[in-house]
Amino acid sequence: MMELFGTDGIRGTINIYPMVPELCMEVGMALCFILKERLPHKPKVLIGKDTRISGYVIESALTAGITSMGGDVYLAGPIPTPAIAFLVKSMRQDAGVVISASHNPFYDNGIKIFSHDGFKFSEELENNIERLLQDSEFPMNRPLAQDLGKAFRVDDAVGRYIEFVKSTLPKNFSFEGLKVVIDPANGAAYKITPILFRELGAQVITINDKPDGLNINKGCGALYPEGLIKKVRETGSQLGIAHDGDADRTILVDEKGSLVDGDLILTVWADELKKEEKLKKNTVVGTVMTNLGIENYLKEKGIKMIRTNIGDKYVVDEMLKCGYNLGGEQSGHIICLDYSCTGDGAITSVHMAYIMMKNNKALSELIQDIHRYPQALKNIKIPETFSKYEVLKRLEALSSEIGKLQKQIKGRILIRPSGTEPKIRIMVEDEDNEKVQNLINKIEELIKQKLKS
């Protein structure tokens, strides 16, 4: 059996292993079995999903697995990942499951598991699930009929989450006078973020808010912001907001139509929290992808930046370990532990709007002094026949040549296998944009040749 859990749960193409209903049912069984060993009562598991057509298949399979093993299931329906992280705590659930492949196309899907405290399942517990799935005798542990679980619908999940997000702002603060365009990527937040901003008083224009099960992330949302940029300019809006499919990330567009990514959002929010004396230890947590210019800017402001591996779970782990309250990724996963245990697109959006209105500044003004190094990114598809070990082995064989290229620049070169897709990701960063482009093309060619040999 292949390793199931990546950097963000289990993920793959629907009806191709591991995203087949049989395995999803077994994951539900294993999750419930682990919970039963730790709990004095019948396990309660909250399940939410994004808008992919395959969500019905996986939701049914997980429900069958959990209830067959004696646990109760609470179905929240289409709802953002961070909403499950919140609701699992507020509803006193023993675990939460999100059915989503985040920014991936509609034909992919995935399973993310949260503990009772709203944080993602630990690697130890994920490993325990994998061990059970490899045990041929495990399915024999099913309870008798009188001990089976039940499934319930949670009708007010969306409303609960909207009220929670509003509660993170000062009481009675209004967005009146703010004109905003929202692109929820035909995903889980297609109702939530527009309702949220309207209830806070903003004038809201929405695009890509009619999911049909197949159009999630399709040429829209955080990965494809071109439509949002165009709409902001056309309508003279002060702010554009784009989520990915499960709305745990946010990318913004300022009133001029310029893109504001996670690096810039993290910097603006950190700056504001420091002014309010709310930034714990005057430190933020970024990743190895965070632009070097961001680190330099924060240093000038008296803010230290710590880097982790790619993946918001690594960011959160560092924050918890060292007592920091703000961290995030360039991709738009921003975590403020004062409010949420995971990246939260809705909370990020309302707090950036709050910072704009509180300071009476346009978003372009808030970012105008932040100067970043030119940074180029490329993805190389990994051949299906290659194992994870084989990919790492071939990249290791290039280390000497990559080291020589690194000496040609003052910035950084980063090469890594994706934790969520069968791709190798390349990043090159330097003060000289021409060098950046030349180097990334050279590295791309080196890797492609090495994958052929």
Solvent accessible surface area in square Angstrom, and as a share of the most:
residue,aa,sasa,rsa
1,M,119,0.53
2,M,104,0.47
3,E,114,0.51
4,L,8,0.04
5,F,16,0.07
6,G,32,0.30
7,T,36,0.21
8,D,19,0.10
9,G,10,0.10
10,I,1,0.00
11,R,32,0.12
12,G,18,0.17
13,T,48,0.28
14,I,35,0.18
15,N,106,0.55
16,I,107,0.55
17,Y,92,0.35
18,P,8,0.05
19,M,1,0.00
20,V,29,0.16
21,P,47,0.30
22,E,111,0.50
23,L,8,0.04
24,C,1,0.00
25,M,66,0.29
26,E,57,0.26
27,V,1,0.00
28,G,0,0.00
29,M,1,0.01
30,A,0,0.00
31,L,1,0.00
32,C,0,0.00
33,F,44,0.18
34,I,7,0.04
35,L,12,0.06
36,K,77,0.32
37,E,126,0.56
38,R,142,0.52
39,L,48,0.24
40,P,132,0.83
41,H,92,0.41
42,K,87,0.37
43,P,2,0.01
44,K,56,0.24
45,V,0,0.00
46,L,0,0.00
47,I,0,0.00
48,G,0,0.00
49,K,14,0.06
50,D,2,0.01
51,T,18,0.10
52,R,3,0.01
53,I,93,0.47
54,S,6,0.04
55,G,1,0.01
56,Y,147,0.56
57,V,63,0.36
58,I,1,0.00
59,E,11,0.05
60,S,71,0.46
61,A,11,0.08
62,L,1,0.00
63,T,22,0.13
64,A,42,0.33
65,G,0,0.00
66,I,0,0.00
67,T,21,0.12
68,S,29,0.19
69,M,0,0.00
70,G,5,0.05
71,G,0,0.00
72,D,20,0.10
73,V,0,0.00
74,Y,47,0.18
75,L,15,0.07
76,A,12,0.09
77,G,8,0.08
78,P,59,0.37
79,I,1,0.00
80,P,2,0.01
81,T,0,0.00
82,P,1,0.00
83,A,0,0.00
84,I,0,0.00
85,A,2,0.01
86,F,38,0.16
87,L,0,0.00
88,V,0,0.00
89,K,79,0.33
90,S,45,0.29
91,M,33,0.15
92,R,178,0.65
93,Q,7,0.03
94,D,16,0.08
95,A,0,0.00
96,G,0,0.00
97,V,1,0.00
98,V,1,0.00
99,I,0,0.00
100,S,1,0.01
101,A,0,0.00
102,S,3,0.02
103,H,25,0.11
104,N,4,0.02
105,P,52,0.33
106,F,70,0.29
107,Y,108,0.41
108,D,16,0.08
109,N,0,0.00
110,G,0,0.00
111,I,1,0.01
112,K,3,0.01
113,I,8,0.04
114,F,0,0.00
115,S,20,0.13
116,H,120,0.54
117,D,55,0.28
118,G,0,0.00
119,F,46,0.19
120,K,39,0.17
121,F,10,0.04
122,S,54,0.35
123,E,95,0.43
124,E,114,0.51
125,L,21,0.10
126,E,18,0.08
127,N,74,0.38
128,N,32,0.17
129,I,0,0.00
130,E,19,0.08
131,R,146,0.53
132,L,30,0.15
133,L,20,0.10
134,Q,111,0.49
135,D,65,0.34
136,S,100,0.64
137,E,113,0.51
138,F,4,0.02
139,P,44,0.27
140,M,157,0.70
141,N,73,0.37
142,R,124,0.45
143,P,31,0.20
144,L,122,0.61
145,A,79,0.61
146,Q,141,0.63
147,D,71,0.37
148,L,81,0.40
149,G,13,0.13
150,K,134,0.57
151,A,51,0.39
152,F,84,0.35
153,R,153,0.56
154,V,17,0.09
155,D,139,0.72
156,D,74,0.38
157,A,2,0.01
158,V,44,0.26
159,G,38,0.36
160,R,96,0.35
161,Y,0,0.00
162,I,8,0.04
163,E,98,0.44
164,F,39,0.16
165,V,0,0.00
166,K,46,0.20
167,S,80,0.52
168,T,15,0.09
169,L,13,0.06
170,P,66,0.41
171,K,184,0.78
172,N,140,0.72
173,F,55,0.23
174,S,54,0.35
175,F,0,0.00
176,E,134,0.60
177,G,64,0.62
178,L,6,0.03
179,K,50,0.21
180,V,0,0.00
181,V,0,0.00
182,I,0,0.00
183,D,1,0.00
184,P,0,0.00
185,A,0,0.00
186,N,11,0.05
187,G,0,0.00
188,A,3,0.03
189,A,2,0.01
190,Y,54,0.21
191,K,107,0.45
192,I,2,0.01
193,T,0,0.00
194,P,5,0.03
195,I,60,0.30
196,L,0,0.00
197,F,0,0.00
198,R,122,0.45
199,E,96,0.43
200,L,18,0.09
201,G,35,0.33
202,A,10,0.08
203,Q,107,0.47
204,V,20,0.11
205,I,39,0.20
206,T,36,0.21
207,I,31,0.16
208,N,52,0.27
209,D,31,0.16
210,K,156,0.66
211,P,37,0.23
212,D,95,0.49
213,G,9,0.08
214,L,84,0.42
215,N,30,0.16
216,I,2,0.01
217,N,11,0.06
218,K,153,0.65
219,G,57,0.54
220,C,4,0.02
221,G,0,0.00
222,A,12,0.09
223,L,72,0.36
224,Y,100,0.38
225,P,12,0.08
226,E,115,0.52
227,G,39,0.37
228,L,0,0.00
229,I,33,0.17
230,K,130,0.55
231,K,61,0.26
232,V,0,0.00
233,R,148,0.54
234,E,109,0.49
235,T,34,0.20
236,G,58,0.56
237,S,1,0.01
238,Q,67,0.30
239,L,0,0.00
240,G,0,0.00
241,I,0,0.00
242,A,0,0.00
243,H,0,0.00
244,D,1,0.01
245,G,0,0.00
246,D,1,0.00
247,A,2,0.01
248,D,1,0.00
249,R,21,0.08
250,T,0,0.00
251,I,11,0.06
252,L,0,0.00
253,V,0,0.00
254,D,3,0.01
255,E,51,0.23
256,K,136,0.58
257,G,3,0.03
258,S,52,0.34
259,L,76,0.38
260,V,0,0.00
261,D,24,0.12
262,G,0,0.00
263,D,2,0.01
264,L,8,0.04
265,I,0,0.00
266,L,1,0.01
267,T,0,0.00
268,V,7,0.04
269,W,5,0.02
270,A,0,0.00
271,D,22,0.12
272,E,8,0.04
273,L,10,0.05
274,K,62,0.26
275,K,131,0.56
276,E,49,0.22
277,E,160,0.72
278,K,118,0.50
279,L,9,0.05
280,K,107,0.45
281,K,139,0.59
282,N,66,0.34
283,T,5,0.03
284,V,0,0.00
285,V,0,0.00
286,G,0,0.00
287,T,0,0.00
288,V,40,0.23
289,M,26,0.11
290,T,0,0.00
291,N,5,0.02
292,L,35,0.18
293,G,3,0.03
294,I,0,0.00
295,E,52,0.23
296,N,63,0.32
297,Y,25,0.10
298,L,0,0.00
299,K,156,0.66
300,E,144,0.65
301,K,85,0.36
302,G,46,0.44
303,I,4,0.02
304,K,126,0.53
305,M,16,0.07
306,I,37,0.19
307,R,65,0.24
308,T,18,0.10
309,N,96,0.49
310,I,35,0.18
311,G,10,0.10
312,D,7,0.04
313,K,29,0.12
314,Y,60,0.23
315,V,0,0.00
316,V,12,0.07
317,D,83,0.43
318,E,31,0.14
319,M,1,0.00
320,L,91,0.45
321,K,155,0.66
322,C,37,0.22
323,G,35,0.34
324,Y,25,0.09
325,N,2,0.01
326,L,0,0.00
327,G,0,0.00
328,G,1,0.01
329,E,13,0.06
330,Q,24,0.11
331,S,39,0.25
332,G,1,0.01
333,H,16,0.07
334,I,3,0.01
335,I,0,0.00
336,C,4,0.02
337,L,46,0.23
338,D,70,0.36
339,Y,66,0.25
340,S,10,0.06
341,C,14,0.08
342,T,2,0.01
343,G,0,0.00
344,D,3,0.01
345,G,0,0.00
346,A,4,0.03
347,I,3,0.02
348,T,2,0.01
349,S,0,0.00
350,V,0,0.00
351,H,9,0.04
352,M,0,0.00
353,A,0,0.00
354,Y,30,0.11
355,I,3,0.02
356,M,9,0.04
357,M,59,0.26
358,K,90,0.38
359,N,47,0.24
360,N,136,0.70
361,K,93,0.39
362,A,33,0.25
363,L,0,0.00
364,S,15,0.10
365,E,78,0.35
366,L,32,0.16
367,I,24,0.12
368,Q,114,0.51
369,D,90,0.47
370,I,16,0.08
371,H,140,0.62
372,R,89,0.32
373,Y,43,0.16
374,P,40,0.25
375,Q,45,0.20
376,A,11,0.08
377,L,99,0.49
378,K,64,0.27
379,N,80,0.41
380,I,8,0.04
381,K,137,0.58
382,I,17,0.09
383,P,51,0.32
384,E,173,0.78
385,T,126,0.73
386,F,43,0.18
387,S,62,0.40
388,K,137,0.58
389,Y,156,0.59
390,E,44,0.20
391,V,3,0.02
392,L,84,0.42
393,K,113,0.48
394,R,51,0.18
395,L,27,0.13
396,E,119,0.54
397,A,62,0.48
398,L,4,0.02
399,S,61,0.39
400,S,75,0.48
401,E,74,0.33
402,I,25,0.13
403,G,30,0.29
404,K,131,0.56
405,L,17,0.08
406,Q,59,0.26
407,K,174,0.74
408,Q,92,0.41
409,I,18,0.09
410,K,165,0.70
411,G,5,0.05
412,R,52,0.19
413,I,24,0.12
414,L,37,0.18
415,I,41,0.21
416,R,46,0.17
417,P,37,0.23
418,S,16,0.11
419,G,30,0.29
420,T,35,0.21
421,E,33,0.15
422,P,81,0.51
423,K,59,0.25
424,I,0,0.00
425,R,47,0.17
426,I,2,0.01
427,M,1,0.01
428,V,0,0.00
429,E,0,0.00
430,D,6,0.03
431,E,98,0.44
432,D,61,0.31
433,N,78,0.40
434,E,124,0.56
435,K,90,0.38
436,V,0,0.00
437,Q,76,0.34
438,N,77,0.40
439,L,6,0.03
440,I,1,0.00
441,N,75,0.38
442,K,106,0.45
443,I,0,0.00
444,E,32,0.14
445,E,90,0.40
446,L,48,0.24
447,I,0,0.00
448,K,82,0.35
449,Q,91,0.41
450,K,58,0.24
451,L,16,0.08
452,K,157,0.66
453,S,93,0.60
